[in-house]
Structure formats: C-alpha cells, structure tokens
Amino acid sequence: MTTRKNTIERREEIVLAALSIIANDGLGRFTTARIARAVGISEGALFRHFASKDEILRETVNHIEKILMATTAPAEDPPMVALRKLFLLRATLLRRNPDLVKILFSHQLEQAMGRENQQQIIRLKQLSGRFIRERLEDAARLGQLRKDLPTRVLMLFFMGMVHVLVTQEPLLEGAPATSPAVPAPSPDDDPEMIWLSIEKFLKGE
C-alpha cells in the first residue's frame, strides 16, 4: 500500500525536483509539467501545493538560502574557528549536492526569476563573501593574519579554495572538464587537510 505524503514532504520534493531540472536540463525544460513528472504526480496535483511556477522558484531560493545559512558559524565564534567551520561545512554540503553547485556557480536561477526577485538571489550569493570578509577583518585586528597581503586577497584565496574543491575535482582526478560525474573524495582532497593549508597561508606560516 502506497503511503500518501504530507504537504511538507511533497513541497520539498517539488523544490528539489525544480533545483535538479534547472541545474541539469536548463531553463528551457523548466516547466510545471516537467516538475510534476519528476516528482511522479499530475500537474493538477502539483498546483495543490504551489499556486504557480514563480512560487516554486521563490521556495527553491528559500531552500538554498536555508541550507547555506546552516553552514555559517555563530557570530560569537572566534574568527579563525568560524572560518574553519564555514569551510568544512560548506565544502561537505556542496560536494554532496552537485546540483546546488551548478546553481550557485551559474546565473540560471537569476534568469528564471523575475526582476523583482533577482535581488534576493544576488543578496544570497553576497552573504558568504560578507561573512568571510568580516571574519578575516576580525582575525586581522587580533593579529592572527599575515600582514603582507590585503584582506581582500586573503578573502579571494579562501573563496577560491572552496570553488576549486567543489567544482574542479574532475580535473584533479584526470577526468575531462565536461564530465558530469563528481568523483569520490580522495584522502588528498580531504577538506580538513585542505583547511590546514588554508590556515597556514592566511597566517603566513
């Protein structure tokens, strides 16, 4: 006997399907009919959970914001502790969610949203940069960072390491750059080990 899913579970399924379709198939195939097929329900049933495709898009952005913010360390943490937590949690999250990586490092979602909602996506992408910059500035005031490079360069280095770790692994493993596969992490790519190298660079050790 099939168990009927409640509204919360079904809405989450619809959001995840929308995220996957935008990431892998592009905006041309992002239709309510396509979402309904991916979830395994009728288009009419889909509209019992969301009033429109725009509402699905807004909830998809809210979903992304929620899971990204869950990887942000509390403001009261010491700055280097906060940066370590962010790097490890964000790297783990993105390596486990290749669809999310494709969304975050492209403009697909902005193109799908109306002009009035694009600011939410832009703001979402800027939040991480602001958090990193502020923690680095805090660490600099405490004398915990190298003094031969400006904070902006250190911030770009930090963000670049996250980007490379989650998007360039196929190159590191010898696979073609266009390969859709995300290879299993190797010991050499362990986020904790990479963080230690980042920390040494930030401190100038």
Rosetta blueprint (number, residue, H / E / L):
1 M L
2 T L
3 T L
4 R L
5 K L
6 N L
7 T H
8 I H
9 E H
10 R H
11 R H
12 E H
13 E H
14 I H
15 V H
16 L H
17 A H
18 A H
19 L H
20 S H
21 I H
22 I H
23 A H
24 N H
25 D H
26 G L
27 L H
28 G H
29 R H
30 F L
31 T L
32 T H
33 A H
34 R H
35 I H
36 A H
37 R H
38 A H
39 V H
40 G L
41 I L
42 S L
43 E H
44 G H
45 A H
46 L H
47 F L
48 R L
49 H L
50 F L
51 A L
52 S L
53 K H
54 D H
55 E H
56 I H
57 L H
58 R H
59 E H
60 T H
61 V H
62 N H
63 H H
64 I H
65 E H
66 K H
67 I H
68 L H
69 M H
70 A L
71 T L
72 T L
73 A L
74 P L
75 A L
76 E L
77 D L
78 P L
79 P H
80 M H
81 V H
82 A H
83 L H
84 R H
85 K H
86 L H
87 F H
88 L H
89 L H
90 R H
91 A H
92 T H
93 L H
94 L H
95 R H
96 R H
97 N L
98 P H
99 D H
100 L H
101 V H
102 K H
103 I H
104 L H
105 F L
106 S L
107 H L
108 Q H
109 L H
110 E H
111 Q H
112 A H
113 M L
114 G L
115 R H
116 E H
117 N H
118 Q H
119 Q H
120 Q H
121 I H
122 I H
123 R H
124 L H
125 K H
126 Q H
127 L H
128 S H
129 G H
130 R H
131 F H
132 I H
133 R H
134 E H
135 R H
136 L H
137 E H
138 D H
139 A H
140 A H
141 R H
142 L L
143 G L
144 Q L
145 L L
146 R L
147 K L
148 D L
149 L L
150 P L
151 T H
152 R H
153 V H
154 L H
155 M H
156 L H
157 F H
158 F H
159 M H
160 G H
161 M H
162 V H
163 H H
164 V H
165 L H
166 V H
167 T H
168 Q L
169 E H
170 P H
171 L H
172 L H
173 E L
174 G L
175 A L
176 P L
177 A L
178 T L
179 S L
180 P L
181 A L
182 V L
183 P L
184 A L
185 P L
186 S L
187 P H
188 D H
189 D H
190 D L
191 P H
192 E H
193 M H
194 I H
195 W H
196 L H
197 S H
198 I H
199 E H
200 K H
201 F H
202 L H
203 K H
204 G L
205 E L
